[in-house]
C-alpha cells in the first residue's frame, strides 16, 4: 500500500517531514504523496504543524500502544524493578521485520528527555536490542538480513556484513550486546535477549546511558539478565512469542 510507503518514512526515528521531502523518502510522486497525506490528515494518522511539517498523529500512536499492550503489561513490573536497581532508563523491544521496535521504557523525571520512546524503530544491526535479537535468530534468517542493505544512522554504525557477522557471533557467545553511538550520537545501550523454548529470542531488554558511561553499563549485566529471565517466564504467553516459536519449530532440519 502506498500509504504504508508514506508512513514507513518515519521508521528511522525522524520526527517530521515537509511534503516534498516525504515524497522523496517514500519513493512516490509528489502528487500521489499529496493525495495520500490529505487522507491521512483527515484520519488523524498524520498531523500538520503550523510550520507545515508533517508528524505522526494521535490515532496511529493509539494503535501502536494497543498493539503491544499485553507485552507491556506483563513486562512492566520487571522493567520498573530494573530501573529501580540500576537508576538507568530500562527498555523493552521486540522484533518488527528488520527493525527493533521499542515497546516500553521506564525512566526517572531527570531522564525525561531521553530520545528513546515507545514506538521508536531502529534497524536491528544499529542498536543493542536489535543485535541480541538478530544474534539469537536462526542462521539462515541472520544471513538473509546481512545480505541486505545495512543503513547507518550514525558514523559509528557497523555496516560491513562480515564484521557485523563476527560481532553477532560474539554476542551469541557472551549473551549480551553493547552499542555505543551506533543508534544515536551520545547514547550507549546494553541489552540481553528474552529467550524462550530452546533458545528463541522473542524480545530484548536493555539499559541506556550517555556514551561516556558505556563501560559502566556492564556492571548491571547480572541484574539485566535476571530481569530478562523473569520476563521469559511470562513471555511464553505473549501472542507474538508463540508465533516466533512456532515459526522456528516449523523449519525443516538442514
Secondary structure, 3 states (H helix, E strand, C coil): CHHHHHHHCCCCCCCCECHHHHHHHHCCCHHHHHHHHHHHHHCCCEEECCCCCEEECHHHHHHHHHHCHHHHHHHHHHHHHHHHHHCCEEEEEEEECCEEEEEEEECCHHHCCCCCCCCCEEEHHHCHHHHHHHHCCCHHHHHHHHCCCCCCCCCCCCCCHHHHHHHHHHHHHHCCEEEECCCCCCEEEEEEEEEECCCEEEEEEEEEEEHHHHHHHHHHHHHHHHHHHHHHHHHCCCHHHHHHHHHHHCCCCC
